[in-house]
Amino acid sequence: SLSASGGFTRDNYTFDANLKISESRISEIGMKFGYTNPTEFKGFMLEYKRSWVDANKQYADEFDGRFEYAFGKLEARAIAGFDLQGGKLQKTNVDIGMAYPIGKGFKAIGGIQQNGMLNTQTNAMDMSYRPYIGAQYGGVALSFFHDTGGKGTTGIMLNIPIGRTKP
């Protein structure tokens, strides 16, 4: 087996790549490319990974993206992705979140997450939606959510903090 990876960062741009070969086939290849503004909440990251799935004797492809932008005081982030296996859609996810400053170090946050999973019995996508609302202080963001899928659970979740700390 052979494994190699590398990357570089220059002028706030990042590029990473990895390659794994085992049993005379590529078992995984992945790439990331992104930009992060050091002082403002602006940036993106695009990711791709292809992995060999021994159980199904085929490749699985994962596509992910993250986009961040500030509109005045309102900060927004969109994270999305989907997985293919054998050329067939297996899974989807989207998380759109926003933050707005409400006091010294505090932000109101809210958004919605969507998750989809292929149901192999019906050959259709089972979708669930999870709206959330909460607060963020510094680098800690907590929110209340209600998941519309399955049992319709309600709870508290830890979120990825929204915003950038200026140097």
N, C-alpha and C positions, 0 to 999 in steps of 0.2 A: 504494500500500500504506500501511497505518496500523498502528502498534504503540503500545500503551499498557500501562503496568504501574504498580502501586502497592502499598503495604502499610503496616502499622503494627504496633508492638509496644507493649503496655501491660500492666503488672502481670504480666509473664512470659508473656502470651498473644501469639501472632503470627498475623497474617493477611496473606497476599500474594495478588495476583491479576494476571493478564496477559491481554491480548487482542491478536491479530494478525489483520488483515484484508488480503487481497491478492486480486487478480483477482475482485473483487466477491463474495468469500465469506470466511467466518471460516476462517482457516488454522490458528489455534491459540487455545485458551482454557484457562487453568489457574488453579487455586486451591489454597492451602495454609492450613491452620488448625492451630495447635498450642499447647501449653503446656509449659514447662520450669520445674521447681522449681529455684531458684537454689542451694539448699544440700543438697538430697537427690536421690537418683537416682529421680526420678519425673517422668513427662512423656509426652506423646503428640504425634504429628504425623499429620494426614490430608491426602492430596494427591489431586487429580484433574486430568487434562489430556486435552483432546480436540484431535486434530490431523487435518488433511486429508492423505490419502495420495494423491498424484497417480497413482502407479503403478496403484492399484486403484480410483481414482475413488470413494472412500468415506472416512468418518471412522474414526479409531482412538481408542479410549478407554483411558486408563491410570488405574488406581486403586492407591494405595499408602498404607500405614500403618506407623507405628512406635509401639510402646508400651514404656515402661521403668518398672520398679518394683523397689524393694528390700524384701526380706523378712528383716529383721534384717541379718545380714552378707551374705546371699546376694543378689546383684543379677542381674536378668533383663531381657533385651530380646527383643522379638519384632518382626520386620520382615516384612511380607507385601505382596504385590501381585498384580495380574492385569491382563492386557491383552485388550481385545476389539477386533475389527475386523469391521465389517459385522454386528455383533450376535453374532459367534461367538468363543468363547474361543480365544486364540492363544498365551498364555504365562502361567505362574504362577511365583511364587517365595515361599519362606518361609525365614526364618533365625531360629532360636530359640537364643539364647546365654545362658550364665550365667557369673558370676564369683564367686569366693570368696577372701578374703584369706588368704594363707599365710605372710606375713612382711612385713618392713618394705618397703613399696612394691610388693610382689609379690602377684599374684593368679593362682590356677589358673582357667583358662577352658575351656569346652567347650560343645558344642551340635551342632546339625544344620541343614543347609541342604537345601532341596528345590527343584528347578527342573523345570519342565515346559514343553515346546514342542510345538505342534501339528505333527504329521507330515502333510504335505499328501497323501502317497501313500496312507496308511492311514486318514486322517481321524481319528486317535486321538492322544492326548497321550503323547509320549515323556517319561518321568519319570526323574530321577536324584536320588540322595540322597547327601549328603556329610557324614558325621559328622566332627567335629573335636575335638581336645583340645590344650591348650597352656598358655602362661603370658603374663602381662601385667606389664610393669614401667612404672609411670607411664602415659604416653600411648602406649606401644608394645605391641601384642598380636600374638604369633606363635603359630601352631598347625600341627599336622600333620593332614592330612585324607586320606580315601580316598573317591574318587568312584565310586559304583556304576554310573553310566551309561557307555555307550559302551565305551571301552577299560579302564575301571576304574582310572584313574590315582590315584597316591598322591603327595603332595607337601607343601610348606610354603606357608602363605598368611599374609598380613598381614590382621588382623581390625580391625574398628572397636572401639576401646577401650570397655570397659564400666565405668561408674561416673562419679561426679561429683567434682570437686575442690572441697572446701569453702573458701570465702574466708577 
